[in-house]
Amino acid sequence: MRITNISFERLDLKLSDPYTIAYETIDRTSNFILKIETDGRIVGYGCAAPDPVVTNESPGDVTDAIKNIIIPYLRGKDPFTYALLLLELKELLGKRSSALAMVDMALFDLMSKKAEVPLYKFLGGFRTHIATSITIGIMGLDETLSYASEFVKQGFTILKIKGGSNLEEDIAKMRMIHERYPNIELRFDGNQGYSVKESVDFVKATAAIGIEIFEQPTKIEAEERLGEVTGQVSIPVMADESLKTLTDAFRLAQNERVDMVNIKLQKVGGIWVGMHINSVAKAAKLDAMVGCIDECGLGIAAGLHFALSRPNIVYADLDGHLDIIDDPYHSIFRLEKGILYPTEEYGLGYSETNF
């Protein structure tokens, strides 16, 4: 099988509910859809969601990468030599991780379609579904409680609350949500907003709640502080922004700075790298979660299939598509009462003949 044609589409997507994190407010996202055609008439699709902070790219960077690097490089190649293709493209693309992830997804989509199985089975098929958290951004107490109420009504059993701007408000929110919904699992994302002392104070003040995960409370520029938090608190501390490469995973594990890692395919460069990072995590006895950024359903589907394929990935935060207006790929998996299920369509579940 050889690649005969590569094309792409840029989607500029609005969010129904703009949200605030510790360092910005977000109301739209740009996604790119890569289409790889082959002489065997099998077509693979991949998604890039560039973000200047998370993936070190602008939409212009991805457009340039597709036109000047990806298309010329991939034409005529055998997609089953993906290890070679992705290694060489990594050298050509540099730090443009979502562009690499887009190619990675499309290649795995092609191969699993050729094998005539859903991608999660092609990758290992460990489980058939996984619960996801749904995120509440930084907002006032009343608005936070309103969103929590709506999500609980929709059947979600895991809420992730973003904070990091005001310690006392964050503590009050977590206590109030737990009081109203004592059976809901709660996760907290500090978004690099806390000092070590504030992180420890937050955990002490919310100890009775039983917070499941404490995500990236301190800044990435001083990584040793993350380790200081991990050493002083009783709940799992997870690296997010601190983890962008396989080297980051090894360093975090070697220095025992975290208990968990958040593997976002757009951030690390795709499924192939994600599998290596996950292996490092498993060897170091670190739990793994598959997360996301503002991705359409195609990108979320890739994260879902990856999460379902590995035994030690027991957590998911795959809700980035839910606020996207007019997502063309919303139906290539199912979300029922907070649980994600893939379809049994081949690959990622998308083909133009099915839509």
C-alpha positions as CSV (number, residue, x, y, z in Angstrom):
1,M,0.0,0.0,0.0
2,R,1.3,3.4,-1.0
3,I,0.2,6.9,-0.2
4,T,-1.0,8.6,-3.4
5,N,-2.5,11.9,-2.3
6,I,-2.6,14.1,0.8
7,S,-5.0,17.0,1.4
8,F,-6.2,19.0,4.3
9,E,-9.0,21.2,5.6
10,R,-8.9,24.0,8.2
11,L,-11.9,24.2,10.6
12,D,-12.3,27.4,12.6
13,L,-14.7,26.4,15.3
14,K,-16.5,28.5,17.9
15,L,-17.1,27.3,21.4
16,S,-20.6,27.5,22.8
17,D,-19.3,28.3,26.3
18,P,-16.0,30.3,26.4
19,Y,-14.0,29.2,29.4
20,T,-11.3,30.7,31.6
21,I,-8.1,28.9,32.9
22,A,-5.4,30.4,35.0
23,Y,-3.7,32.3,32.2
24,E,-6.4,33.0,29.5
25,T,-10.0,32.9,28.3
26,I,-10.7,30.8,25.3
27,D,-13.8,31.1,23.0
28,R,-12.7,29.4,19.7
29,T,-10.4,26.8,18.3
30,S,-8.8,26.0,15.0
31,N,-8.5,22.3,13.9
32,F,-6.9,20.8,10.8
33,I,-8.1,17.6,9.2
34,L,-5.5,15.7,7.2
35,K,-6.7,13.2,4.5
36,I,-4.3,10.6,3.3
37,E,-5.4,8.5,0.3
38,T,-3.7,5.3,-0.9
39,D,-3.5,3.1,-4.0
40,G,-5.6,0.6,-2.1
41,R,-8.5,3.0,-1.9
42,I,-8.2,3.2,1.9
43,V,-8.3,6.7,3.3
44,G,-6.9,7.8,6.7
45,Y,-7.8,10.9,8.6
46,G,-6.0,12.8,11.4
47,C,-6.6,15.9,13.4
48,A,-4.3,18.8,14.6
49,A,-5.4,21.3,17.2
50,P,-2.6,23.9,17.4
51,D,-2.2,25.9,20.5
52,P,0.5,28.4,21.1
53,V,0.9,27.4,24.8
54,V,0.2,23.7,24.7
55,T,1.7,22.6,21.3
56,N,4.0,25.5,20.5
57,E,2.1,26.2,17.2
58,S,-0.2,28.7,15.6
59,P,-2.6,27.7,12.8
60,G,-0.2,29.3,10.4
61,D,2.5,27.0,11.6
62,V,0.4,24.0,10.9
63,T,-0.6,25.2,7.4
64,D,3.0,25.8,6.5
65,A,4.0,22.4,7.9
66,I,1.4,20.6,5.9
67,K,2.1,22.3,2.6
68,N,5.9,22.4,2.8
69,I,6.9,19.4,4.8
70,I,4.1,16.8,5.3
71,I,2.6,16.6,1.8
72,P,6.0,16.4,0.0
73,Y,7.4,13.9,2.5
74,L,4.5,11.5,2.6
75,R,3.7,11.1,-1.0
76,G,4.6,7.7,-2.3
77,K,5.4,6.3,1.2
78,D,4.2,3.0,2.7
79,P,2.1,3.9,5.8
80,F,3.0,0.6,7.5
81,T,6.6,1.9,7.9
82,Y,5.1,4.4,10.4
83,A,8.0,4.2,12.8
84,L,10.4,5.5,10.2
85,L,7.9,8.0,8.8
86,L,7.1,9.5,12.2
87,L,10.8,9.6,13.3
88,E,11.8,11.4,10.2
89,L,8.9,13.8,10.3
90,K,9.6,14.6,13.9
91,E,13.1,15.8,12.8
92,L,11.5,17.9,10.0
93,L,8.7,19.3,12.1
94,G,10.7,20.1,15.3
95,K,8.4,21.1,18.1
96,R,5.2,21.3,16.1
97,S,3.5,18.5,18.0
98,S,-0.1,18.7,16.8
99,A,1.1,18.6,13.2
100,L,3.0,15.4,14.0
101,A,0.0,14.0,15.9
102,M,-2.3,14.6,12.9
103,V,0.0,12.5,10.7
104,D,0.3,9.9,13.4
105,M,-3.5,9.5,13.7
106,A,-4.0,9.3,10.0
107,L,-1.4,6.6,9.6
108,F,-2.9,4.5,12.4
109,D,-6.3,5.1,11.0
110,L,-5.1,3.7,7.6
111,M,-3.4,0.7,9.1
112,S,-6.4,-0.3,11.3
113,K,-8.8,0.2,8.3
114,K,-6.5,-2.1,6.3
115,A,-6.7,-4.7,9.1
116,E,-10.5,-4.2,9.2
117,V,-10.7,-3.5,12.9
118,P,-11.5,-0.5,15.1
119,L,-8.3,1.3,16.1
120,Y,-8.5,0.4,19.8
121,K,-8.4,-3.3,18.8
122,F,-5.5,-2.7,16.4
123,L,-3.6,-1.1,19.3
124,G,-4.4,-3.8,21.8
125,G,-8.1,-3.7,22.7
126,F,-7.8,-3.9,26.5
127,R,-11.2,-2.4,27.3
128,T,-14.3,-1.4,25.4
129,H,-15.3,1.9,27.2
130,I,-14.0,4.4,29.7
131,A,-15.5,7.1,31.9
132,T,-14.5,10.7,31.2
133,S,-14.5,13.7,33.4
134,I,-16.1,16.9,32.3
135,T,-14.4,20.3,33.0
136,I,-15.7,23.4,34.7
137,G,-13.4,26.4,34.0
138,I,-12.6,29.2,36.4
139,M,-15.8,31.1,37.3
140,G,-17.7,32.3,40.3
141,L,-19.1,30.0,42.9
142,D,-22.8,30.3,41.8
143,E,-21.9,29.7,38.2
144,T,-19.6,26.8,39.1
145,L,-22.4,25.1,41.0
146,S,-24.9,25.7,38.1
147,Y,-22.6,24.0,35.7
148,A,-22.0,21.1,38.2
149,S,-25.7,20.7,38.6
150,E,-26.2,20.5,34.8
151,F,-23.4,18.0,34.3
152,V,-24.7,15.8,37.1
153,K,-28.1,15.8,35.5
154,Q,-26.6,14.7,32.2
155,G,-25.1,11.7,33.9
156,F,-21.5,12.6,34.4
157,T,-20.0,11.0,37.5
158,I,-16.6,12.8,37.4
159,L,-16.1,16.6,37.5
160,K,-12.8,18.4,36.9
161,I,-12.6,21.9,38.4
162,K,-10.1,24.3,37.1
163,G,-8.5,26.8,39.5
164,G,-5.3,28.4,40.5
165,S,-6.3,32.0,40.6
166,N,-7.7,32.3,44.1
167,L,-6.9,29.7,46.7
168,E,-9.8,30.5,49.1
169,E,-12.4,30.5,46.3
170,D,-11.0,27.2,45.0
171,I,-11.4,25.6,48.4
172,A,-14.9,27.0,48.8
173,K,-15.9,25.7,45.4
174,M,-14.6,22.2,46.1
175,R,-16.3,22.0,49.5
176,M,-19.6,23.2,48.2
177,I,-19.7,20.9,45.2
178,H,-18.8,17.9,47.4
179,E,-21.5,18.9,49.9
180,R,-24.1,19.0,47.2
181,Y,-22.9,15.9,45.3
182,P,-21.1,13.6,47.7
183,N,-21.1,10.7,45.3
184,I,-19.4,12.6,42.4
185,E,-15.7,12.1,41.9
186,L,-13.8,15.4,41.9
187,R,-10.6,16.3,40.2
188,F,-8.8,19.6,40.5
189,D,-6.5,21.3,38.0
190,G,-4.3,24.0,39.4
191,N,-3.2,25.2,36.0
192,Q,0.2,26.1,37.3
193,G,-1.4,28.8,39.5
194,Y,-0.2,27.8,43.0
195,S,3.0,28.0,45.0
196,V,4.2,24.9,46.9
197,K,2.7,26.3,50.1
198,E,-0.7,27.1,48.5
199,S,-0.8,23.6,46.9
200,V,-0.2,21.9,50.3
201,D,-2.7,24.3,52.0
202,F,-5.3,23.4,49.3
203,V,-4.9,19.7,49.8
204,K,-5.1,20.0,53.6
205,A,-8.2,22.2,53.4
206,T,-10.0,19.8,51.1
207,A,-8.8,16.5,52.7
208,A,-12.3,15.4,53.7
209,I,-13.5,15.6,50.1
210,G,-11.3,12.8,48.8
211,I,-10.2,14.6,45.6
212,E,-9.2,12.0,43.1
213,I,-6.4,13.9,41.2
214,F,-4.5,17.1,41.8
215,E,-3.3,18.3,38.4
216,Q,-0.3,20.5,37.7
217,P,-0.6,22.9,40.6
218,T,2.8,24.6,40.1
219,K,4.6,26.3,37.2
220,I,6.6,24.2,34.7
221,E,9.6,26.6,34.9
222,A,10.4,25.3,38.4
223,E,9.7,21.6,38.1
224,E,11.3,20.7,41.4
225,R,8.4,22.5,43.1
226,L,6.0,19.9,41.6
227,G,8.1,17.2,43.3
228,E,7.9,19.2,46.6
229,V,4.1,19.2,46.4
230,T,4.1,15.4,45.6
231,G,6.2,14.7,48.6
232,Q,4.0,16.6,51.0
233,V,0.4,15.7,50.1
234,S,-1.6,12.5,50.4
235,I,-3.5,12.6,47.0
236,P,-2.1,11.8,43.6
237,V,-0.3,14.7,41.9
238,M,-0.4,14.7,38.1
239,A,1.9,16.3,35.5
240,D,0.2,18.0,32.5
241,E,2.0,21.0,31.1
242,S,5.3,19.6,32.5
243,L,5.0,16.6,30.2
244,K,5.4,17.2,26.5
245,T,8.0,14.7,25.4
246,L,9.3,11.2,26.2
247,T,12.3,12.8,27.8
248,D,10.0,14.7,30.2
249,A,8.3,11.5,31.2
250,F,11.6,9.8,32.0
251,R,12.8,12.8,34.0
252,L,9.6,13.2,36.0
253,A,9.6,9.5,36.8
254,Q,13.3,9.3,37.6
255,N,13.1,12.2,40.0
256,E,9.8,10.9,41.5
257,R,8.2,14.3,41.0
258,V,4.6,13.1,40.3
259,D,2.2,10.2,40.9
260,M,0.5,10.5,37.5
261,V,0.9,11.7,34.0
262,N,-1.6,13.3,31.6
263,I,-0.9,12.1,28.0
264,K,-2.5,14.5,25.5
265,L,-1.9,13.3,22.0
266,Q,-1.8,16.8,20.5
267,K,0.8,17.8,23.1
268,V,3.1,14.8,22.8
269,G,2.9,14.2,19.0
270,G,0.4,11.3,18.7
271,I,-0.3,7.7,19.5
272,W,3.1,6.3,18.8
273,V,4.9,8.6,21.2
274,G,2.0,8.3,23.6
275,M,2.6,4.6,23.8
276,H,6.3,5.1,24.7
277,I,5.4,7.7,27.4
278,N,2.8,5.3,28.7
279,S,5.4,2.5,28.9
280,V,7.7,4.8,30.9
281,A,4.8,5.6,33.3
282,K,4.0,1.9,33.7
283,A,7.6,1.0,34.5
284,A,7.8,3.8,37.1
285,K,4.4,2.7,38.5
286,L,2.8,6.0,37.6
287,D,-0.9,6.1,36.7
288,A,-1.8,7.5,33.3
289,M,-4.7,9.6,32.0
290,V,-5.5,10.5,28.4
291,G,-6.4,14.1,28.2
292,C,-7.2,16.5,25.4
293,I,-7.4,20.2,24.4
294,D,-10.0,21.8,22.2
295,E,-10.3,19.1,19.6
296,C,-13.2,18.1,17.4
297,G,-14.5,14.6,17.6
298,L,-11.8,13.1,15.3
299,G,-9.1,14.1,17.8
300,I,-11.1,12.9,20.8
301,A,-11.7,9.6,19.0
302,A,-8.0,9.1,18.7
303,G,-7.5,9.7,22.4
304,L,-10.4,7.4,23.2
305,H,-9.0,4.5,21.1
306,F,-5.6,5.0,22.6
307,A,-7.0,5.0,26.2
308,L,-8.9,1.8,25.5
309,S,-5.9,-0.1,24.3
310,R,-3.7,0.0,27.4
311,P,-4.2,-1.6,30.8
312,N,-2.7,1.1,32.9
313,I,-4.7,4.0,31.4
314,V,-7.6,4.0,33.7
315,Y,-8.4,7.7,33.6
316,A,-9.8,9.9,30.8
317,D,-10.4,13.6,30.4
318,L,-11.8,13.6,26.9
319,D,-14.4,16.4,26.8
320,G,-12.8,18.9,24.5
321,H,-15.4,18.4,21.7
322,L,-18.4,19.1,23.8
323,D,-18.4,22.8,23.5
324,I,-17.6,22.9,19.8
325,I,-20.4,24.2,17.7
326,D,-21.1,22.2,14.5
327,D,-18.5,19.5,15.1
328,P,-18.5,17.4,11.9
329,Y,-17.1,14.4,13.7
330,H,-19.3,14.3,16.8
331,S,-20.9,10.9,16.0
332,I,-17.9,8.7,15.5
333,F,-18.1,7.5,19.2
334,R,-20.9,7.6,21.8
335,L,-21.1,9.4,25.1
336,E,-23.7,8.0,27.5
337,K,-23.9,9.2,31.1
338,G,-20.3,10.2,31.2
339,I,-18.9,7.0,29.6
340,L,-17.3,7.0,26.2
341,Y,-17.8,4.1,23.8
342,P,-16.2,3.7,20.3
343,T,-18.2,2.4,17.4
344,E,-17.1,-0.9,15.8
345,E,-16.4,0.9,12.5
346,Y,-12.9,0.3,11.2
347,G,-10.1,2.7,12.2
348,L,-11.1,5.9,14.0
349,G,-14.7,5.3,12.9
350,Y,-14.8,8.0,10.1
351,S,-15.1,7.6,6.4
352,E,-16.8,9.9,3.9
353,T,-19.1,7.1,2.7
354,N,-20.6,6.8,6.2
355,F,-21.3,10.5,6.7
